[in-house]
Every structure is written in structure tokens, then in C-alpha cells.
């Protein structure tokens, strides 16, 4: 069974249920996409923190770059914010990153009891589908949301994975939420401009536009630009 969680707090993530399966966290705008870009640019690992002070405290011992935001704005004293465009090879290759964001890193902490944890975005959809195919079932698709509400952008990213898995001979059974996500994705799957327009209309997309970060929406709409899957390598640590 593939189940979708519209927000970590909207439908409780039960540790016992997670432990036997695989959790995939989606925060398309922007933490998931940023993590994919950072590891694709050669970062050694991304250490995720729901709490800003915890990220600051860990960065020194890890010799890590401090990365993250609140309400989409880079935190004071941090090296980088949460724009995927910031995470280039010259900026992060070979470095550890300590990342704290408004929604995505908190959702990842909620996924921690799962047997395996992956990070999903449109940028790594094909690679994620391959990884999930051989991962322990059931699959738990966890949407980070925004301000404790459903994020349509995250539902779209989960739908892209659902659609990729539907063509497999051993395609997983889907709950109603996963079926809805797949249906949403198919409305824009073959049209990049339609994806951008849809994402720009979401609450997260509109907030980014107000802050002058609308270019991130187009970047997050790109499909299959990275052949990698961020996965938990240790508690609170993502690598490839």
C-alpha cells in the first residue's frame, strides 16, 4: 500500500507503521529541491534540523555551512538560504551542510522512525522511482505542507512519483490521497509551462513571488535534472 500524508500533523505519522516501511518526504518549494541540488553539487551530507538553535550548535563541530530560512528569508548569520540556485559546486562541494527550514526539515524529523527515508522532488523523480521500487513497503508519502496546511506543490511532486510507479508491473496499491496526487500530476506532466503556472498559484509560490524569488518556482518545476536520491544515512543526516 502507498499512503499519502497531507501534512505530518494533519494525519498522525505512527512510528510503528513507519518502522516497517519507507517514508518519502516532499517539500517541493523548496527544501526537497534544495537538498537534491546541494547533493548534486557535491555536498558531502545534509544534516537536517527542525530547530534553528540546534543547527547553529551543530554547525561548528561539523565544520558545516549554515543553511536555511524562516518564511523563505535567509536566517541571520547563515551562509545560505533555501534557494536551490545557491547550491552550486563552487559553493558546497565537499562540505557538510546544516539545514533548518520552516517546513521541510521538520517533516523529515517526523519521518525519522521509518525504516528508510528518501527525499523527493520533481528534479529527481525518475531516480526516486527506481529507488522506491526496491525499497521496503509500505510507502509513506509525507507532504511537508506550509503553515501546517496542505501544500499543492508537494501533492504535485508526490503525484509525479505515483505516476512513475503506476507503470511498473508490481505497481503498489494506492490510497485515495495518492490517487488524487497522481491525477493532479497528469494534468501538467507533459507541459513545463503549465507546471510553472500551477506552482506559481500556490500559497508557497505566491509568497516567493512577493519576496522577489519567483525564479525559484521555475527551477523547482524542472523534471529529472538530477540522477540521485537523498536518503537517510544516519539519524538526521542525508546523503547519496
C-alpha positions as CSV (number, residue, x, y, z in Angstrom):
1,X,0.0,0.0,0.0
2,X,1.1,3.6,-0.8
3,X,-0.3,6.1,1.7
4,X,-0.1,9.9,1.5
5,X,0.1,12.2,4.5
6,X,-1.1,15.6,3.5
7,X,0.8,17.1,6.4
8,X,2.8,15.5,9.2
9,X,0.4,16.8,11.8
10,X,-2.8,16.6,9.8
11,X,-2.8,12.8,9.9
12,X,-0.6,11.3,12.6
13,X,2.6,9.6,11.5
14,X,2.6,6.5,13.7
15,X,6.1,5.3,14.4
16,X,5.1,1.6,14.4
17,X,3.6,1.9,10.9
18,X,6.6,3.9,9.6
19,X,9.2,1.4,11.0
20,X,8.3,-1.4,8.6
21,X,8.3,0.7,5.5
22,X,9.8,3.7,3.6
23,X,9.0,7.4,4.0
24,X,9.4,9.8,1.2
25,X,9.3,13.5,2.2
26,X,8.2,16.1,-0.3
27,X,8.7,19.9,0.1
28,X,8.9,20.9,-3.5
29,X,9.1,24.7,-2.8
30,X,11.8,24.4,-1.7
31,X,13.6,22.2,0.8
32,X,13.4,19.0,-1.2
33,X,14.6,20.6,-4.4
34,X,17.4,22.4,-2.5
35,X,18.6,19.2,-0.9
36,X,18.7,17.4,-4.3
37,X,20.6,20.3,-5.8
38,X,23.1,20.5,-2.9
39,X,24.0,16.8,-3.0
40,X,24.0,17.0,-6.8
41,X,26.6,19.8,-6.5
42,X,28.8,17.6,-4.4
43,X,27.9,18.4,-0.8
44,X,29.1,15.5,1.4
45,X,26.0,15.4,3.5
46,X,23.0,17.5,4.6
47,X,22.3,17.5,8.3
48,X,18.7,18.5,9.0
49,X,17.3,20.3,12.0
50,X,13.8,21.4,12.8
51,X,15.2,23.9,15.3
52,X,17.4,26.8,14.3
53,X,19.4,26.8,17.5
54,X,20.2,23.1,17.1
55,X,21.5,23.8,13.6
56,X,23.7,26.6,14.9
57,X,25.1,24.5,17.7
58,X,25.9,21.6,15.4
59,X,27.5,23.6,12.6
60,X,30.7,24.3,14.4
61,X,31.7,20.7,15.4
62,X,30.7,19.5,11.9
63,X,32.6,22.3,10.2
64,X,29.3,22.8,8.3
65,X,27.9,25.6,6.3
66,X,24.8,27.0,8.0
67,X,21.8,26.9,5.6
68,X,18.1,27.7,6.0
69,X,15.3,30.1,6.3
70,X,12.1,31.1,8.0
71,X,9.2,32.4,5.9
72,X,11.5,31.9,2.9
73,X,14.0,34.5,4.2
74,X,17.6,33.5,4.9
75,X,18.3,33.4,8.6
76,X,20.7,35.9,10.2
77,X,24.3,34.8,10.2
78,X,23.6,31.8,7.9
79,X,25.8,31.1,4.8
80,X,22.9,30.2,2.5
81,X,19.1,30.4,2.4
82,X,16.8,27.8,0.9
83,X,17.1,28.6,-2.8
84,X,18.3,25.7,-5.0
85,X,20.1,28.2,-7.1
86,X,22.5,29.0,-4.3
87,X,23.8,25.4,-4.1
88,X,26.5,25.3,-6.8
89,X,29.6,23.1,-6.9
90,X,31.8,26.1,-6.1
91,X,29.8,26.9,-3.0
92,X,29.2,23.5,-1.4
93,X,31.3,20.7,-3.0
94,X,32.9,18.6,-0.3
95,X,31.1,20.4,2.5
96,X,28.7,19.4,5.2
97,X,25.6,21.5,5.4
98,X,23.5,22.1,8.5
99,X,20.0,22.9,7.2
100,X,16.9,24.2,9.0
101,X,13.8,25.3,7.1
102,X,10.2,26.3,8.0
103,X,8.6,23.0,6.9
104,X,10.8,20.5,5.2
105,X,13.3,19.7,7.9
106,X,10.5,19.4,10.4
107,X,8.8,16.9,8.2
108,X,12.0,15.0,7.9
109,X,12.2,14.8,11.6
110,X,8.7,13.4,11.7
111,X,9.8,10.7,9.2
112,X,12.7,9.6,11.4
113,X,11.0,6.4,12.7
114,X,10.7,4.9,9.2
115,X,12.9,2.1,8.1
116,X,14.2,4.1,5.2
117,X,13.8,7.8,4.4
118,X,14.1,9.4,1.0
119,X,13.7,13.0,-0.2
120,X,11.6,13.6,-3.3
121,X,11.3,16.4,-5.8
122,X,10.5,16.8,-9.5
123,X,14.2,17.2,-10.1
124,X,14.9,13.6,-9.1
125,X,11.6,11.9,-10.0
126,X,13.0,9.2,-12.2
127,X,15.8,8.3,-9.8
128,X,13.4,8.3,-6.9
129,X,11.0,5.9,-8.7
130,X,13.9,3.5,-9.2
131,X,14.9,3.7,-5.6
132,X,11.4,3.3,-4.3
133,X,10.7,0.3,-6.5
134,X,13.1,-1.8,-4.4
135,X,12.5,-0.1,-1.0
136,X,10.6,-1.8,1.8
137,X,6.8,-1.4,1.6
138,X,4.5,0.1,2.6
139,X,5.4,3.5,1.1
140,X,4.5,6.6,3.2
141,X,4.5,9.8,1.1
142,X,4.8,12.7,3.5
143,X,4.0,16.2,2.4
144,X,5.7,19.0,4.3
145,X,2.9,21.5,3.6
146,X,3.1,25.1,4.6
147,X,2.0,26.6,7.9
148,X,0.5,23.2,8.9
149,X,-1.7,23.1,5.9
150,X,-1.7,21.0,2.7
151,X,0.7,22.2,0.1
152,X,-0.5,21.7,-3.5
153,X,3.1,21.9,-4.7
154,X,4.0,18.9,-2.5
155,X,0.9,17.0,-3.7
156,X,2.1,17.6,-7.3
157,X,5.6,16.2,-6.6
158,X,4.1,13.1,-4.8
159,X,1.8,12.6,-7.8
160,X,4.8,12.6,-10.2
161,X,6.2,9.7,-8.2
162,X,2.9,7.9,-8.1
163,X,2.5,8.2,-11.8
164,X,6.0,6.9,-12.4
165,X,5.3,3.9,-10.2
166,X,1.9,3.2,-11.9
167,X,3.6,1.8,-15.0
168,X,5.5,-0.9,-13.1
169,X,4.4,-4.4,-13.3
170,X,4.4,-4.6,-9.5
171,X,2.8,-1.2,-9.0
172,X,1.8,-0.5,-5.4
173,X,-1.8,-0.2,-4.3
174,X,-2.7,3.4,-3.7
175,X,-4.9,5.1,-1.1
176,X,-7.3,7.8,-2.2
177,X,-4.8,10.6,-1.5
178,X,-2.2,9.0,-3.7
179,X,-4.7,8.5,-6.4
180,X,-5.6,12.2,-6.3
181,X,-1.9,13.2,-6.3
182,X,-1.3,11.1,-9.5
183,X,-4.4,12.6,-11.2
184,X,-3.1,16.2,-10.4
185,X,0.3,15.4,-11.8
186,X,-1.1,14.1,-15.1
187,X,-2.8,17.4,-15.8
188,X,0.6,19.1,-16.2
189,X,3.0,16.2,-16.7
190,X,4.0,17.0,-20.3
191,X,3.8,20.8,-20.1
192,X,6.6,22.6,-18.2
193,X,4.9,26.0,-18.5
194,X,1.7,24.6,-17.1
195,X,3.7,23.2,-14.1
196,X,5.3,26.6,-13.5
197,X,1.9,28.4,-13.7
198,X,0.3,25.9,-11.3
199,X,3.2,26.2,-8.8
200,X,3.1,30.0,-9.0
201,X,-0.5,30.0,-8.0
202,X,0.1,28.0,-4.8
203,X,0.4,29.8,-1.5
204,X,4.1,29.0,-1.4
205,X,4.6,30.2,-5.0
206,X,2.8,33.4,-4.3
207,X,4.9,34.1,-1.2
208,X,8.1,33.5,-3.1
209,X,7.0,35.9,-5.8
210,X,6.2,38.6,-3.2
211,X,9.8,38.3,-1.9
212,X,11.3,38.5,-5.4
213,X,12.1,34.8,-5.5
214,X,9.8,33.8,-8.3
215,X,12.7,32.3,-10.3
216,X,12.9,29.5,-7.7
217,X,9.4,28.3,-8.8
218,X,10.6,27.7,-12.3
219,X,13.7,25.9,-11.1
220,X,11.6,23.7,-8.8
221,X,9.3,22.8,-11.8
222,X,12.2,21.2,-13.8
223,X,11.8,17.5,-14.2
224,X,14.6,14.8,-13.9
225,X,17.6,17.1,-13.8
226,X,19.4,15.0,-11.2
227,X,20.0,11.3,-11.2
228,X,20.3,10.9,-7.4
229,X,18.2,10.2,-4.3
230,X,18.9,11.9,-1.0
231,X,18.4,9.2,1.7
232,X,19.0,9.0,5.4
233,X,22.5,7.7,6.1
234,X,22.3,8.3,9.8
235,X,19.8,9.9,12.1
236,X,19.2,13.4,10.8
237,X,21.7,13.0,8.0
238,X,21.0,12.8,4.3
239,X,23.5,11.7,1.7
240,X,23.5,9.8,-1.6
